[in-house]
Amino acid sequence: MADGPEGSEWPETLDVQALLGRGWRPTPFREFILKVHSRCNLACDYCYMYEMADQSWRRQPRKMARPTVDWTARRIAEHARAKLLDRVDVTLHGGEPLLAGVEHLRYTIETVREACAPDVDVRFNIQTNGVLLDPPFLDLFDEYDVHVGVSLDGDEEGHDRHRRTANGHGSFHAVRDGLLRIGADRYRHLFSGLLSTVDLANDPEKTYEAMLEFAPPGISFLLPHGNWDAPPPGRPPDASTPYGDWLVAVFDRWYGSPEKRTVVRLFEDVLRLLLGRASTGEAVGLSPVAIVVVETNGQIEQVDTLKSAYEGAPGTTLHVSRDPFETALMHPSIAARQIRELALADECRECRLRKVCGAGHYSHRYRSGTGFRNPSVYCHDLQRLITHIHGVVSRDIADIRARRDQMGGASKSASKCRPSWNTTASG
């Protein structure tokens, strides 16, 4: 297990055996992120892989070797069968995964599918910057029903501010061409959506409108990775809410539209949590994180965004050639992301928003000396967004109840749907 700077930061001190003794049981991994290529053809200046604290990519082989793919496939199948899972998700990732080439991706997909067949269904996804997204790749993804997510930060000006090639050229036009290809009728069913990193320098509504031009099924807005030691850009150590304000502007544009043209996953998750349901991702809520990463050299690691915290933060001592994924579930840092409120800082456990906010993304909680048991560095921004959404939805439900009352009877169903800070949502 990798040590933090002080050697005893939380969750390194978490006693997993004691948790088991009190009745806690780990949630099986359901998503496996395979780092099929460790390098990238862009040089985005905010990238957590290459520009932040952990520089382990320099020591990784460029491409996951076929024997490593074979071991990984066996371990995935082994874990799914041991945990009685009839389906798992496998995400092909990087770096830029398309740099691995069509034939290597084909080998990886076929090897994992064959290991899991016939009793475990595998759904494949790939996250790409879109620059290399051409017909040979799209034909491969069509053959194996691989769903494709593409990174886009808005219009040309907003996107090219950070997402450039090593020689400084913008990537927008190449990404747009890739998006137009996957948006064509033949491949449209493969398009899972856009991933966008929030930049305060970009106009929020203009950014959202630019993304709608590609008719994405979903949009994931990501807060820039940062923490208390290395704060995100434009996030001062005060009670201001620059990122919350940015997201609120997009929410109002999205929610107020007469026609929902896409799903915005962060907003959908907040709405689900306010109505007592579980979250579907890591950004908010307390749902157990059931994701594990396999690096190009076969090392089993935690979620890779931890690379933004410190050198070695996502590491374990495990390797697919000798260790089952079951062993990784007992790793303190992985267990910490599955114990819900027990992982929260004291001030978070006392907060009325805790079951909706969930202290935000785990990577954003880091502070040297105390580790990850802190509020999010985006605490005030998350409060701003969540309270705004709560207010908007509460007013809408009150209006529905008033109209139904005028029609002759109070609405029991609307009362049951009223969002509350005391929601019983598990995550």
Contacts in CASP RR format, 6 or more apart in sequence:
PFRMAT RR
TARGET T0000
AUTHOR 0000-0000-0000
METHOD contacts of the structure
MODEL  1
MADGPEGSEWPETLDVQALLGRGWRPTPFREFILKVHSRCNLACDYCYMY
EMADQSWRRQPRKMARPTVDWTARRIAEHARAKLLDRVDVTLHGGEPLLA
GVEHLRYTIETVREACAPDVDVRFNIQTNGVLLDPPFLDLFDEYDVHVGV
SLDGDEEGHDRHRRTANGHGSFHAVRDGLLRIGADRYRHLFSGLLSTVDL
ANDPEKTYEAMLEFAPPGISFLLPHGNWDAPPPGRPPDASTPYGDWLVAV
FDRWYGSPEKRTVVRLFEDVLRLLLGRASTGEAVGLSPVAIVVVETNGQI
EQVDTLKSAYEGAPGTTLHVSRDPFETALMHPSIAARQIRELALADECRE
CRLRKVCGAGHYSHRYRSGTGFRNPSVYCHDLQRLITHIHGVVSRDIADI
RARRDQMGGASKSASKCRPSWNTTASG
1 12 0 8 1.000
1 315 0 8 1.000
1 316 0 8 1.000
1 317 0 8 1.000
1 331 0 8 1.000
1 332 0 8 1.000
1 333 0 8 1.000
2 312 0 8 1.000
2 313 0 8 1.000
2 314 0 8 1.000
2 315 0 8 1.000
2 316 0 8 1.000
3 12 0 8 1.000
4 12 0 8 1.000
4 310 0 8 1.000
4 312 0 8 1.000
4 313 0 8 1.000
4 368 0 8 1.000
4 371 0 8 1.000
5 310 0 8 1.000
5 368 0 8 1.000
5 369 0 8 1.000
6 368 0 8 1.000
6 369 0 8 1.000
9 368 0 8 1.000
9 369 0 8 1.000
9 370 0 8 1.000
9 371 0 8 1.000
9 372 0 8 1.000
10 336 0 8 1.000
10 370 0 8 1.000
10 371 0 8 1.000
10 372 0 8 1.000
10 373 0 8 1.000
11 332 0 8 1.000
11 333 0 8 1.000
11 335 0 8 1.000
11 336 0 8 1.000
11 343 0 8 1.000
11 371 0 8 1.000
11 372 0 8 1.000
11 373 0 8 1.000
12 332 0 8 1.000
12 333 0 8 1.000
13 332 0 8 1.000
14 332 0 8 1.000
14 333 0 8 1.000
14 335 0 8 1.000
14 336 0 8 1.000
16 330 0 8 1.000
16 331 0 8 1.000
16 332 0 8 1.000
16 335 0 8 1.000
19 335 0 8 1.000
19 339 0 8 1.000
24 339 0 8 1.000
26 288 0 8 1.000
26 329 0 8 1.000
26 330 0 8 1.000
26 334 0 8 1.000
26 335 0 8 1.000
26 338 0 8 1.000
27 288 0 8 1.000
27 290 0 8 1.000
27 338 0 8 1.000
28 79 0 8 1.000
28 80 0 8 1.000
28 83 0 8 1.000
28 85 0 8 1.000
28 290 0 8 1.000
28 329 0 8 1.000
29 79 0 8 1.000
29 88 0 8 1.000
29 290 0 8 1.000
29 291 0 8 1.000
29 292 0 8 1.000
29 325 0 8 1.000
29 328 0 8 1.000
29 329 0 8 1.000
30 85 0 8 1.000
30 87 0 8 1.000
30 88 0 8 1.000
30 89 0 8 1.000
30 290 0 8 1.000
30 291 0 8 1.000
31 88 0 8 1.000
31 89 0 8 1.000
31 90 0 8 1.000
31 91 0 8 1.000
31 290 0 8 1.000
31 291 0 8 1.000
31 292 0 8 1.000
32 72 0 8 1.000
32 76 0 8 1.000
32 88 0 8 1.000
32 89 0 8 1.000
32 90 0 8 1.000
32 91 0 8 1.000
32 291 0 8 1.000
32 292 0 8 1.000
32 293 0 8 1.000
32 294 0 8 1.000
33 91 0 8 1.000
33 93 0 8 1.000
33 291 0 8 1.000
33 292 0 8 1.000
33 293 0 8 1.000
33 294 0 8 1.000
33 303 0 8 1.000
33 304 0 8 1.000
34 64 0 8 1.000
34 69 0 8 1.000
34 72 0 8 1.000
34 90 0 8 1.000
34 91 0 8 1.000
34 92 0 8 1.000
34 93 0 8 1.000
34 108 0 8 1.000
34 294 0 8 1.000
35 60 0 8 1.000
35 64 0 8 1.000
35 93 0 8 1.000
35 94 0 8 1.000
35 95 0 8 1.000
35 293 0 8 1.000
35 294 0 8 1.000
35 295 0 8 1.000
35 296 0 8 1.000
35 304 0 8 1.000
36 63 0 8 1.000
36 64 0 8 1.000
36 92 0 8 1.000
36 93 0 8 1.000
36 94 0 8 1.000
36 97 0 8 1.000
36 100 0 8 1.000
36 104 0 8 1.000
36 105 0 8 1.000
36 108 0 8 1.000
36 296 0 8 1.000
37 62 0 8 1.000
37 63 0 8 1.000
37 64 0 8 1.000
37 94 0 8 1.000
37 95 0 8 1.000
37 96 0 8 1.000
37 97 0 8 1.000
37 98 0 8 1.000
37 99 0 8 1.000
37 100 0 8 1.000
37 296 0 8 1.000
38 57 0 8 1.000
38 60 0 8 1.000
38 61 0 8 1.000
38 62 0 8 1.000
38 63 0 8 1.000
38 94 0 8 1.000
38 95 0 8 1.000
38 295 0 8 1.000
38 296 0 8 1.000
39 57 0 8 1.000
39 62 0 8 1.000
39 95 0 8 1.000
39 96 0 8 1.000
39 99 0 8 1.000
40 47 0 8 1.000
40 49 0 8 1.000
40 50 0 8 1.000
40 94 0 8 1.000
40 95 0 8 1.000
40 96 0 8 1.000
40 99 0 8 1.000
40 129 0 8 1.000
41 96 0 8 1.000
41 99 0 8 1.000
41 129 0 8 1.000
41 131 0 8 1.000
41 132 0 8 1.000
41 165 0 8 1.000
42 96 0 8 1.000
42 129 0 8 1.000
42 131 0 8 1.000
42 163 0 8 1.000
42 164 0 8 1.000
42 165 0 8 1.000
42 166 0 8 1.000
42 171 0 8 1.000
43 50 0 8 1.000
43 164 0 8 1.000
43 165 0 8 1.000
43 166 0 8 1.000
43 168 0 8 1.000
44 50 0 8 1.000
44 51 0 8 1.000
44 162 0 8 1.000
44 163 0 8 1.000
44 164 0 8 1.000
45 51 0 8 1.000
45 162 0 8 1.000
45 164 0 8 1.000
46 162 0 8 1.000
46 197 0 8 1.000
46 224 0 8 1.000
46 225 0 8 1.000
46 233 0 8 1.000
48 225 0 8 1.000
48 304 0 8 1.000
48 305 0 8 1.000
48 307 0 8 1.000
48 308 0 8 1.000
48 363 0 8 1.000
49 57 0 8 1.000
49 94 0 8 1.000
49 95 0 8 1.000
49 304 0 8 1.000
49 307 0 8 1.000
50 57 0 8 1.000
52 225 0 8 1.000
52 226 0 8 1.000
52 230 0 8 1.000
52 307 0 8 1.000
52 308 0 8 1.000
53 230 0 8 1.000
53 307 0 8 1.000
53 308 0 8 1.000
53 309 0 8 1.000
53 310 0 8 1.000
53 311 0 8 1.000
53 313 0 8 1.000
54 306 0 8 1.000
54 307 0 8 1.000
54 308 0 8 1.000
54 309 0 8 1.000
54 310 0 8 1.000
54 311 0 8 1.000
54 312 0 8 1.000
54 313 0 8 1.000
54 314 0 8 1.000
55 311 0 8 1.000
56 307 0 8 1.000
56 311 0 8 1.000
56 312 0 8 1.000
57 95 0 8 1.000
60 295 0 8 1.000
60 296 0 8 1.000
60 297 0 8 1.000
61 296 0 8 1.000
61 297 0 8 1.000
62 99 0 8 1.000
62 296 0 8 1.000
63 99 0 8 1.000
63 100 0 8 1.000
63 104 0 8 1.000
63 296 0 8 1.000
64 72 0 8 1.000
64 100 0 8 1.000
64 108 0 8 1.000
64 294 0 8 1.000
64 296 0 8 1.000
64 297 0 8 1.000
64 298 0 8 1.000
66 107 0 8 1.000
66 111 0 8 1.000
68 294 0 8 1.000
68 296 0 8 1.000
68 297 0 8 1.000
68 298 0 8 1.000
68 320 0 8 1.000
68 321 0 8 1.000
69 107 0 8 1.000
69 108 0 8 1.000
69 111 0 8 1.000
69 112 0 8 1.000
70 111 0 8 1.000
71 298 0 8 1.000
71 320 0 8 1.000
71 321 0 8 1.000
72 112 0 8 1.000
72 294 0 8 1.000
72 298 0 8 1.000
72 320 0 8 1.000
73 111 0 8 1.000
73 112 0 8 1.000
73 114 0 8 1.000
73 115 0 8 1.000
73 116 0 8 1.000
74 115 0 8 1.000
74 320 0 8 1.000
75 320 0 8 1.000
75 324 0 8 1.000
75 325 0 8 1.000
76 88 0 8 1.000
76 90 0 8 1.000
76 112 0 8 1.000
76 115 0 8 1.000
76 116 0 8 1.000
76 122 0 8 1.000
76 325 0 8 1.000
77 112 0 8 1.000
77 115 0 8 1.000
77 116 0 8 1.000
77 120 0 8 1.000
78 324 0 8 1.000
78 325 0 8 1.000
79 85 0 8 1.000
79 324 0 8 1.000
79 325 0 8 1.000
79 326 0 8 1.000
80 86 0 8 1.000
80 88 0 8 1.000
80 116 0 8 1.000
80 120 0 8 1.000
81 119 0 8 1.000
81 120 0 8 1.000
82 324 0 8 1.000
82 326 0 8 1.000
85 120 0 8 1.000
86 119 0 8 1.000
86 120 0 8 1.000
86 121 0 8 1.000
87 120 0 8 1.000
87 121 0 8 1.000
87 122 0 8 1.000
87 123 0 8 1.000
88 116 0 8 1.000
88 120 0 8 1.000
88 121 0 8 1.000
88 122 0 8 1.000
88 123 0 8 1.000
89 122 0 8 1.000
89 123 0 8 1.000
89 124 0 8 1.000
89 125 0 8 1.000
90 112 0 8 1.000
90 122 0 8 1.000
90 123 0 8 1.000
90 124 0 8 1.000
90 125 0 8 1.000
91 124 0 8 1.000
91 125 0 8 1.000
91 126 0 8 1.000
91 127 0 8 1.000
92 100 0 8 1.000
92 105 0 8 1.000
92 108 0 8 1.000
92 109 0 8 1.000
92 124 0 8 1.000
92 125 0 8 1.000
92 126 0 8 1.000
92 127 0 8 1.000
92 146 0 8 1.000
93 126 0 8 1.000
93 127 0 8 1.000
93 293 0 8 1.000
93 304 0 8 1.000
94 127 0 8 1.000
96 128 0 8 1.000
96 129 0 8 1.000
96 131 0 8 1.000
96 132 0 8 1.000
97 105 0 8 1.000
97 126 0 8 1.000
97 127 0 8 1.000
97 128 0 8 1.000
98 105 0 8 1.000
98 126 0 8 1.000
98 128 0 8 1.000
98 130 0 8 1.000
98 131 0 8 1.000
98 132 0 8 1.000
98 133 0 8 1.000
98 137 0 8 1.000
99 132 0 8 1.000
100 108 0 8 1.000
101 137 0 8 1.000
102 136 0 8 1.000
102 137 0 8 1.000
102 140 0 8 1.000
105 126 0 8 1.000
105 137 0 8 1.000
105 140 0 8 1.000
106 140 0 8 1.000
106 144 0 8 1.000
109 124 0 8 1.000
109 140 0 8 1.000
109 144 0 8 1.000
109 146 0 8 1.000
110 144 0 8 1.000
112 122 0 8 1.000
112 124 0 8 1.000
113 122 0 8 1.000
113 144 0 8 1.000
116 122 0 8 1.000
123 145 0 8 1.000
123 147 0 8 1.000
124 144 0 8 1.000
124 145 0 8 1.000
124 146 0 8 1.000
124 147 0 8 1.000
125 146 0 8 1.000
125 147 0 8 1.000
125 148 0 8 1.000
125 149 0 8 1.000
125 192 0 8 1.000
126 141 0 8 1.000
126 146 0 8 1.000
126 147 0 8 1.000
126 148 0 8 1.000
126 149 0 8 1.000
127 149 0 8 1.000
127 150 0 8 1.000
127 151 0 8 1.000
127 195 0 8 1.000
128 148 0 8 1.000
128 149 0 8 1.000
128 150 0 8 1.000
128 151 0 8 1.000
129 150 0 8 1.000
129 151 0 8 1.000
129 163 0 8 1.000
129 171 0 8 1.000
129 175 0 8 1.000
130 150 0 8 1.000
130 151 0 8 1.000
130 174 0 8 1.000
130 175 0 8 1.000
130 178 0 8 1.000
130 179 0 8 1.000
131 171 0 8 1.000
131 174 0 8 1.000
131 175 0 8 1.000
131 178 0 8 1.000
133 148 0 8 1.000
133 150 0 8 1.000
133 178 0 8 1.000
133 179 0 8 1.000
133 181 0 8 1.000
133 182 0 8 1.000
134 178 0 8 1.000
134 181 0 8 1.000
135 181 0 8 1.000
138 181 0 8 1.000
138 182 0 8 1.000
138 186 0 8 1.000
138 187 0 8 1.000
138 190 0 8 1.000
140 146 0 8 1.000
141 147 0 8 1.000
141 148 0 8 1.000
141 187 0 8 1.000
141 190 0 8 1.000
142 186 0 8 1.000
142 187 0 8 1.000
142 190 0 8 1.000
145 190 0 8 1.000
146 190 0 8 1.000
147 190 0 8 1.000
147 191 0 8 1.000
147 192 0 8 1.000
148 182 0 8 1.000
148 190 0 8 1.000
148 191 0 8 1.000
148 192 0 8 1.000
148 193 0 8 1.000
149 191 0 8 1.000
149 192 0 8 1.000
149 193 0 8 1.000
149 194 0 8 1.000
149 195 0 8 1.000
150 175 0 8 1.000
150 178 0 8 1.000
150 179 0 8 1.000
150 182 0 8 1.000
150 191 0 8 1.000
150 193 0 8 1.000
150 194 0 8 1.000
150 195 0 8 1.000
151 163 0 8 1.000
151 175 0 8 1.000
151 194 0 8 1.000
151 195 0 8 1.000
151 196 0 8 1.000
151 197 0 8 1.000
152 159 0 8 1.000
152 175 0 8 1.000
152 179 0 8 1.000
152 194 0 8 1.000
152 195 0 8 1.000
152 196 0 8 1.000
152 211 0 8 1.000
152 214 0 8 1.000
153 159 0 8 1.000
153 161 0 8 1.000
153 162 0 8 1.000
153 163 0 8 1.000
153 196 0 8 1.000
153 197 0 8 1.000
153 199 0 8 1.000
153 202 0 8 1.000
153 207 0 8 1.000
154 196 0 8 1.000
154 202 0 8 1.000
154 206 0 8 1.000
154 207 0 8 1.000
154 210 0 8 1.000
154 211 0 8 1.000
155 172 0 8 1.000
155 202 0 8 1.000
155 206 0 8 1.000
155 207 0 8 1.000
155 210 0 8 1.000
156 172 0 8 1.000
156 173 0 8 1.000
157 202 0 8 1.000
158 199 0 8 1.000
158 201 0 8 1.000
158 202 0 8 1.000
158 207 0 8 1.000
159 170 0 8 1.000
159 171 0 8 1.000
159 172 0 8 1.000
159 175 0 8 1.000
160 170 0 8 1.000
160 171 0 8 1.000
160 172 0 8 1.000
161 199 0 8 1.000
161 201 0 8 1.000
161 202 0 8 1.000
162 197 0 8 1.000
162 199 0 8 1.000
163 170 0 8 1.000
163 171 0 8 1.000
163 172 0 8 1.000
163 175 0 8 1.000
164 170 0 8 1.000
164 171 0 8 1.000
165 171 0 8 1.000
179 214 0 8 1.000
180 214 0 8 1.000
181 187 0 8 1.000
182 188 0 8 1.000
182 190 0 8 1.000
182 191 0 8 1.000
183 191 0 8 1.000
183 214 0 8 1.000
183 215 0 8 1.000
191 216 0 8 1.000
191 217 0 8 1.000
192 217 0 8 1.000
192 218 0 8 1.000
193 216 0 8 1.000
193 217 0 8 1.000
193 218 0 8 1.000
193 219 0 8 1.000
193 220 0 8 1.000
194 211 0 8 1.000
194 214 0 8 1.000
194 216 0 8 1.000
194 218 0 8 1.000
194 219 0 8 1.000
194 220 0 8 1.000
195 219 0 8 1.000
195 220 0 8 1.000
195 222 0 8 1.000
196 207 0 8 1.000
196 211 0 8 1.000
196 219 0 8 1.000
196 220 0 8 1.000
196 221 0 8 1.000
196 222 0 8 1.000
197 221 0 8 1.000
197 222 0 8 1.000
197 223 0 8 1.000
197 224 0 8 1.000
198 221 0 8 1.000
198 222 0 8 1.000
198 223 0 8 1.000
198 224 0 8 1.000
198 243 0 8 1.000
198 246 0 8 1.000
198 247 0 8 1.000
199 207 0 8 1.000
199 224 0 8 1.000
200 233 0 8 1.000
200 234 0 8 1.000
200 242 0 8 1.000
200 243 0 8 1.000
200 246 0 8 1.000
204 246 0 8 1.000
204 247 0 8 1.000
204 249 0 8 1.000
204 250 0 8 1.000
204 253 0 8 1.000
205 249 0 8 1.000
205 250 0 8 1.000
205 253 0 8 1.000
207 250 0 8 1.000
208 219 0 8 1.000
208 250 0 8 1.000
208 253 0 8 1.000
208 254 0 8 1.000
209 253 0 8 1.000
211 219 0 8 1.000
211 262 0 8 1.000
212 261 0 8 1.000
212 262 0 8 1.000
215 261 0 8 1.000
215 262 0 8 1.000
216 262 0 8 1.000
217 262 0 8 1.000
217 263 0 8 1.000
218 262 0 8 1.000
218 263 0 8 1.000
218 264 0 8 1.000
218 265 0 8 1.000
219 262 0 8 1.000
219 263 0 8 1.000
219 264 0 8 1.000
219 265 0 8 1.000
220 264 0 8 1.000
220 265 0 8 1.000
220 266 0 8 1.000
221 247 0 8 1.000
221 250 0 8 1.000
221 264 0 8 1.000
221 265 0 8 1.000
221 266 0 8 1.000
222 283 0 8 1.000
223 232 0 8 1.000
223 243 0 8 1.000
223 283 0 8 1.000
223 361 0 8 1.000
223 364 0 8 1.000
223 378 0 8 1.000
223 381 0 8 1.000
224 232 0 8 1.000
224 233 0 8 1.000
225 232 0 8 1.000
225 305 0 8 1.000
225 308 0 8 1.000
225 363 0 8 1.000
225 364 0 8 1.000
226 232 0 8 1.000
226 235 0 8 1.000
226 308 0 8 1.000
226 363 0 8 1.000
226 364 0 8 1.000
226 377 0 8 1.000
227 308 0 8 1.000
227 309 0 8 1.000
227 363 0 8 1.000
227 364 0 8 1.000
227 365 0 8 1.000
227 366 0 8 1.000
227 367 0 8 1.000
227 377 0 8 1.000
228 365 0 8 1.000
228 366 0 8 1.000
228 367 0 8 1.000
228 374 0 8 1.000
228 377 0 8 1.000
229 309 0 8 1.000
229 366 0 8 1.000
229 367 0 8 1.000
229 368 0 8 1.000
230 308 0 8 1.000
231 237 0 8 1.000
231 377 0 8 1.000
232 243 0 8 1.000
232 377 0 8 1.000
232 378 0 8 1.000
234 242 0 8 1.000
235 242 0 8 1.000
235 243 0 8 1.000
235 377 0 8 1.000
235 378 0 8 1.000
235 381 0 8 1.000
239 380 0 8 1.000
240 380 0 8 1.000
241 380 0 8 1.000
241 381 0 8 1.000
241 383 0 8 1.000
241 384 0 8 1.000
242 381 0 8 1.000
243 378 0 8 1.000
243 381 0 8 1.000
244 378 0 8 1.000
244 380 0 8 1.000
244 381 0 8 1.000
244 382 0 8 1.000
244 384 0 8 1.000
244 385 0 8 1.000
245 381 0 8 1.000
245 384 0 8 1.000
247 266 0 8 1.000
247 381 0 8 1.000
247 385 0 8 1.000
248 384 0 8 1.000
248 385 0 8 1.000
248 388 0 8 1.000
250 264 0 8 1.000
251 264 0 8 1.000
251 267 0 8 1.000
251 385 0 8 1.000
251 388 0 8 1.000
251 389 0 8 1.000
251 392 0 8 1.000
252 392 0 8 1.000
254 260 0 8 1.000
254 262 0 8 1.000
254 264 0 8 1.000
254 267 0 8 1.000
255 267 0 8 1.000
255 389 0 8 1.000
255 392 0 8 1.000
265 280 0 8 1.000
265 281 0 8 1.000
265 283 0 8 1.000
266 283 0 8 1.000
266 284 0 8 1.000
267 389 0 8 1.000
268 280 0 8 1.000
269 279 0 8 1.000
269 280 0 8 1.000
269 281 0 8 1.000
269 283 0 8 1.000
269 284 0 8 1.000
269 285 0 8 1.000
270 284 0 8 1.000
270 356 0 8 1.000
270 385 0 8 1.000
270 386 0 8 1.000
270 389 0 8 1.000
271 389 0 8 1.000
271 393 0 8 1.000
272 278 0 8 1.000
272 279 0 8 1.000
272 280 0 8 1.000
272 425 0 8 1.000
273 279 0 8 1.000
273 284 0 8 1.000
273 285 0 8 1.000
273 355 0 8 1.000
273 356 0 8 1.000
273 423 0 8 1.000
273 425 0 8 1.000
273 427 0 8 1.000
274 356 0 8 1.000
274 386 0 8 1.000
274 389 0 8 1.000
274 390 0 8 1.000
274 393 0 8 1.000
274 419 0 8 1.000
274 420 0 8 1.000
274 423 0 8 1.000
275 417 0 8 1.000
275 419 0 8 1.000
275 423 0 8 1.000
276 423 0 8 1.000
276 424 0 8 1.000
276 425 0 8 1.000
277 425 0 8 1.000
278 287 0 8 1.000
278 425 0 8 1.000
278 426 0 8 1.000
278 427 0 8 1.000
279 285 0 8 1.000
279 286 0 8 1.000
279 287 0 8 1.000
279 425 0 8 1.000
279 427 0 8 1.000
280 287 0 8 1.000
281 287 0 8 1.000
282 289 0 8 1.000
282 291 0 8 1.000
282 303 0 8 1.000
282 361 0 8 1.000
282 362 0 8 1.000
283 360 0 8 1.000
283 361 0 8 1.000
284 356 0 8 1.000
284 357 0 8 1.000
284 358 0 8 1.000
284 360 0 8 1.000
284 382 0 8 1.000
284 386 0 8 1.000
285 355 0 8 1.000
285 356 0 8 1.000
285 357 0 8 1.000
285 358 0 8 1.000
285 360 0 8 1.000
285 425 0 8 1.000
285 427 0 8 1.000
286 340 0 8 1.000
286 341 0 8 1.000
286 354 0 8 1.000
286 355 0 8 1.000
286 358 0 8 1.000
286 425 0 8 1.000
286 426 0 8 1.000
286 427 0 8 1.000
287 426 0 8 1.000
287 427 0 8 1.000
288 337 0 8 1.000
288 338 0 8 1.000
288 339 0 8 1.000
288 340 0 8 1.000
289 303 0 8 1.000
289 334 0 8 1.000
289 337 0 8 1.000
289 338 0 8 1.000
289 362 0 8 1.000
290 338 0 8 1.000
291 303 0 8 1.000
292 300 0 8 1.000
292 301 0 8 1.000
292 302 0 8 1.000
292 325 0 8 1.000
292 328 0 8 1.000
292 334 0 8 1.000
293 300 0 8 1.000
293 301 0 8 1.000
293 302 0 8 1.000
293 303 0 8 1.000
293 304 0 8 1.000
293 314 0 8 1.000
294 300 0 8 1.000
294 301 0 8 1.000
294 320 0 8 1.000
295 301 0 8 1.000
298 319 0 8 1.000
298 320 0 8 1.000
298 321 0 8 1.000
299 315 0 8 1.000
299 316 0 8 1.000
299 318 0 8 1.000
299 319 0 8 1.000
300 316 0 8 1.000
300 318 0 8 1.000
300 319 0 8 1.000
300 320 0 8 1.000
300 323 0 8 1.000
300 325 0 8 1.000
300 328 0 8 1.000
301 314 0 8 1.000
301 315 0 8 1.000
301 316 0 8 1.000
302 313 0 8 1.000
302 314 0 8 1.000
302 315 0 8 1.000
302 316 0 8 1.000
302 331 0 8 1.000
302 333 0 8 1.000
302 334 0 8 1.000
302 337 0 8 1.000
303 314 0 8 1.000
303 337 0 8 1.000
303 362 0 8 1.000
303 363 0 8 1.000
304 314 0 8 1.000
305 361 0 8 1.000
305 363 0 8 1.000
306 313 0 8 1.000
306 314 0 8 1.000
306 315 0 8 1.000
306 362 0 8 1.000
306 363 0 8 1.000
307 313 0 8 1.000
307 314 0 8 1.000
308 363 0 8 1.000
308 366 0 8 1.000
309 363 0 8 1.000
309 366 0 8 1.000
309 372 0 8 1.000
310 366 0 8 1.000
310 368 0 8 1.000
313 366 0 8 1.000
316 328 0 8 1.000
316 331 0 8 1.000
316 333 0 8 1.000
316 334 0 8 1.000
318 327 0 8 1.000
318 328 0 8 1.000
318 331 0 8 1.000
328 334 0 8 1.000
329 335 0 8 1.000
336 343 0 8 1.000
336 372 0 8 1.000
337 343 0 8 1.000
337 362 0 8 1.000
340 426 0 8 1.000
340 427 0 8 1.000
341 349 0 8 1.000
341 354 0 8 1.000
341 355 0 8 1.000
343 359 0 8 1.000
343 372 0 8 1.000
343 373 0 8 1.000
344 354 0 8 1.000
344 358 0 8 1.000
344 359 0 8 1.000
344 373 0 8 1.000
345 359 0 8 1.000
345 365 0 8 1.000
345 373 0 8 1.000
345 374 0 8 1.000
345 375 0 8 1.000
347 375 0 8 1.000
348 354 0 8 1.000
348 357 0 8 1.000
348 358 0 8 1.000
348 359 0 8 1.000
348 375 0 8 1.000
351 357 0 8 1.000
352 421 0 8 1.000
352 422 0 8 1.000
353 382 0 8 1.000
353 383 0 8 1.000
353 386 0 8 1.000
353 387 0 8 1.000
353 421 0 8 1.000
355 423 0 8 1.000
355 425 0 8 1.000
355 427 0 8 1.000
356 386 0 8 1.000
356 421 0 8 1.000
356 423 0 8 1.000
356 425 0 8 1.000
357 376 0 8 1.000
357 382 0 8 1.000
357 383 0 8 1.000
357 386 0 8 1.000
358 427 0 8 1.000
359 365 0 8 1.000
359 374 0 8 1.000
359 375 0 8 1.000
359 376 0 8 1.000
359 379 0 8 1.000
360 376 0 8 1.000
360 378 0 8 1.000
360 382 0 8 1.000
361 376 0 8 1.000
361 378 0 8 1.000
362 372 0 8 1.000
364 376 0 8 1.000
364 377 0 8 1.000
364 378 0 8 1.000
365 371 0 8 1.000
365 372 0 8 1.000
365 373 0 8 1.000
365 374 0 8 1.000
365 375 0 8 1.000
365 376 0 8 1.000
365 377 0 8 1.000
366 372 0 8 1.000
366 374 0 8 1.000
367 374 0 8 1.000
376 382 0 8 1.000
390 419 0 8 1.000
390 421 0 8 1.000
391 419 0 8 1.000
393 419 0 8 1.000
394 418 0 8 1.000
394 419 0 8 1.000
397 414 0 8 1.000
397 417 0 8 1.000
397 418 0 8 1.000
397 419 0 8 1.000
400 411 0 8 1.000
400 414 0 8 1.000
401 410 0 8 1.000
401 411 0 8 1.000
401 414 0 8 1.000
401 415 0 8 1.000
404 410 0 8 1.000
404 411 0 8 1.000
404 414 0 8 1.000
405 411 0 8 1.000
END
